[in-house]
Amino acid sequence: MQDQSAGVEWRGAVPVSTRFDDPYFSLHDGLAETRHVFLAGNGLPARFRPGFHIAELGFGTGLNLLAALALWRASGQAGLLRYTSFEAWPLPAEAMRRAQAGFPVLAPLAEDLAPHWGTPAIRLPDLDFRLVEGDARRTLPDWAGQADAWFLDGFAPAKNPELWEPALLAEVARHTAMGGTAATYTAAGHVRRALAAAGFEVTRAPGYGAKRHMTRARLA
């Protein structure tokens, strides 16, 4: 079934972008993929501390935010988790809620955040979230923040090359705290080379599901 207004068609509970012809998360288990690639891939929760800042290219359904906040709470952290996401094509709130409904374990948290979808900022006692709308190639250079961990979650490089350009990944490095990390599901050679050229120490790691490899990076 296709929702033309949202630029989404549905394969069961999984939304697929009609603009990029790519699913928003794994057809197998999007939450397990997020936990493996973005949370474990950035050494979380071991690196959490009050004020820890996650930044993300590609907000999508909000699944990564929910998973990160759930882990933050489960790990007993005090203070705020800061989370900034850059998204050119925000999904309508209803599409986000529908996608999140496929993960019952996150239901209480999804219900708490549901009223806030469609707004550029969410402030809770343990969360400071900002959504930066627009092409990240233009919005990231003007961002004043620095991230401790990056979730590089654009659509596949072959289908969404704009989010994997060397100049943008250099901006990711420029907006990363020293010793900060980045992780992504892709192990494409040109992505790894661009991250290395930007100053990251890059490692190819076991991927999730059918993907044999993923990429982890640390700013030296």
C-alpha positions in Angstrom: 0.0 0.0 0.0 1.4 3.4 -0.9 1.0 6.8 0.8 1.8 9.3 -1.9 1.6 12.3 0.3 4.2 10.8 2.7 6.5 9.5 -0.1 6.1 6.1 1.6 4.8 2.7 0.6 4.4 0.0 3.2 5.7 -3.6 3.2 3.8 -4.9 6.1 4.9 -2.7 9.0 8.1 -1.4 7.2 7.9 1.9 5.5 9.8 2.2 2.2 10.8 5.5 0.7 9.3 6.0 -2.8 11.8 8.8 -3.3 14.8 6.6 -2.8 13.3 3.1 -3.3 14.8 1.9 0.0 13.3 0.8 3.3 13.6 3.1 6.4 15.0 0.2 8.4 15.7 -3.5 8.1 12.9 -5.6 6.7 14.0 -8.3 9.1 14.1 -6.4 12.4 14.7 -2.7 12.4 15.2 -2.4 16.2 17.8 -5.2 16.3 19.6 -3.5 13.4 19.6 -0.2 15.3 21.0 -1.8 18.4 23.7 -3.6 16.6 24.8 -0.9 14.2 24.2 2.4 15.9 24.2 1.7 19.7 26.8 -1.1 19.9 28.6 0.4 16.9 29.2 3.5 19.0 30.1 1.7 22.2 26.9 2.4 23.9 25.8 2.4 26.7 29.3 2.2 28.1 30.2 5.7 26.9 27.1 7.4 28.2 27.5 10.3 30.6 25.3 13.3 31.5 25.0 15.5 28.5 26.1 12.9 26.0 25.4 14.2 22.5 24.2 11.9 19.7 23.9 13.4 16.2 22.3 11.7 13.2 22.1 12.0 9.4 18.6 10.8 8.5 15.9 10.9 11.2 13.5 8.7 9.3 10.9 7.1 11.5 12.5 8.2 14.8 13.4 4.5 15.6 17.0 5.3 16.4 16.0 8.1 18.9 13.6 5.7 20.6 16.2 3.0 20.9 18.8 5.4 22.2 16.5 6.9 24.8 15.3 3.5 25.9 19.0 2.4 26.4 19.7 5.7 28.2 16.9 5.1 30.7 17.7 1.4 31.1 21.3 2.2 31.9 20.2 4.4 34.8 21.8 7.6 33.5 21.3 10.9 35.2 20.9 14.2 33.4 20.1 14.9 29.7 20.7 12.8 26.6 21.2 15.4 23.8 20.2 14.2 20.3 20.3 16.2 17.1 19.1 14.8 13.8 19.4 16.2 10.3 16.6 15.3 7.9 15.7 16.7 4.5 12.4 14.9 4.1 10.6 14.5 7.5 7.9 11.9 7.6 4.4 12.9 8.7 3.7 12.1 12.3 1.1 9.5 11.4 3.7 7.5 9.3 6.1 7.7 12.2 3.6 6.4 14.7 2.6 3.6 12.3 6.2 2.5 11.8 7.0 2.6 15.5 4.0 0.5 16.3 5.9 -2.5 14.8 8.1 -2.5 17.9 5.9 -3.3 21.0 8.9 -3.3 23.4 9.2 0.5 22.7 5.4 1.1 22.9 5.5 3.1 26.3 8.3 5.3 25.1 6.7 5.8 21.6 3.4 6.8 23.3 5.2 9.4 25.4 6.9 11.0 22.4 4.0 10.6 19.9 2.4 14.0 20.7 5.7 15.7 19.9 6.3 14.3 16.4 6.2 17.1 13.8 7.8 19.6 16.1 11.5 20.6 15.7 12.3 20.2 19.4 11.4 17.9 22.3 12.5 18.7 25.9 11.9 16.1 28.6 13.6 15.7 31.9 16.1 13.3 30.4 16.0 14.4 26.7 17.0 17.4 24.6 16.0 16.6 21.0 16.4 18.9 18.0 15.4 18.2 14.4 17.3 20.2 11.8 15.2 20.2 8.6 16.8 20.6 5.2 19.7 19.3 3.2 22.5 18.4 5.6 25.1 19.6 3.1 23.7 23.1 3.8 22.5 22.8 7.4 25.4 20.9 9.1 28.1 23.4 8.3 26.2 26.1 10.2 25.5 23.9 13.2 27.2 25.0 16.4 27.2 21.7 18.1 29.7 18.8 18.5 28.6 15.2 18.8 30.0 12.4 20.9 28.5 9.8 18.6 27.1 9.9 15.1 24.5 7.7 13.6 25.1 7.8 9.8 21.7 6.5 8.6 21.0 7.9 5.2 19.5 5.7 2.6 21.9 3.4 0.7 24.8 5.2 -0.8 23.9 4.1 -4.3 20.4 5.5 -3.9 21.1 8.6 -1.7 24.7 9.6 -2.5 24.2 13.2 -1.2 24.4 12.0 2.4 27.7 10.2 1.8 29.7 12.8 0.0 33.3 13.4 1.2 32.6 17.0 1.9 29.6 16.2 4.2 31.6 13.5 6.0 34.3 16.0 6.5 31.7 18.2 8.2 30.7 15.2 10.4 34.3 15.0 11.5 34.4 18.8 12.1 31.4 18.5 14.4 32.7 15.5 16.4 34.3 15.8 19.8 37.8 14.5 20.0 37.6 10.8 20.7 34.0 10.8 19.4 32.7 8.0 17.1 30.5 7.3 14.1 28.8 4.2 12.9 26.9 3.1 9.9 25.3 0.0 8.3 27.3 0.5 5.1 30.8 -0.7 4.4 31.0 0.9 1.0 34.7 1.5 0.2 34.2 5.2 -0.8 32.4 5.9 2.5 35.2 4.3 4.5 37.8 6.2 2.5 36.0 9.5 3.0 35.7 9.0 6.8 39.4 8.2 6.9 40.3 11.2 4.9 38.2 13.3 7.3 40.4 12.2 10.2 38.6 9.1 11.5 40.2 5.8 12.4 37.9 3.4 10.4 37.2 -0.2 11.1 35.1 -2.6 9.1 33.0 -4.7 11.6 30.4 -7.5 11.3 27.1 -6.2 10.0 23.6 -7.0 10.9 21.5 -9.7 9.2 22.3 -10.2 5.6 24.8 -7.4 5.6 28.2 -9.0 6.1 30.0 -5.8 7.2 29.3 -2.3 8.6 31.6 0.6 9.5 32.8 1.9 12.8 34.9 5.1 13.1 36.6 7.0 15.9 38.0 10.5 15.6 41.7 10.3 16.7 
